[in-house]
Structure formats: structure tokens, C-alpha cells
């Protein structure tokens, strides 16, 4: 049985080192990463590099989110 948590709870857990929460957030926002990669492909940039770059950037952004501003 899956436990449903809010976005704020997921971010708090991810920031505390919960890998399941981090994976859930990455999966939730994967379509945004894919869209950015798609736009970059048109410019001739290698997709393997972009996937790594965007994923690392997402991990960094999640760690920097101010959870007090989330609902």
C-alpha cells in the first residue's frame, strides 16, 4: 500500500536524506526534464549529457527549496 504525501512533505523528507522521497520527486518532474532535453536535441546537444545535467540540477534545486514557502 502506497502512502500519499504532499509535495511539501516529500521535499522535507528528500532534504532530510530520504532517497524514496527524492526518487518520487524526480519521477514527478521527469516530464519537465524530458521537455528540456527535447528542446536541446534540436540544438544538437548530446542527450546523455543533458539527462545527467538536468537530473543533478533538480537534485540541487530540491535541496535549496525553502519549504516554509510551500503549501
PyMOL commands that set and color helices and strands:
alter all, ss='L'
color gray80, all
select helices_A, chain A and resi 7-15+19-28+30-41+47-64+67-69
alter helices_A, ss='H'
color red, helices_A
deselect
rebuild
show_as cartoon
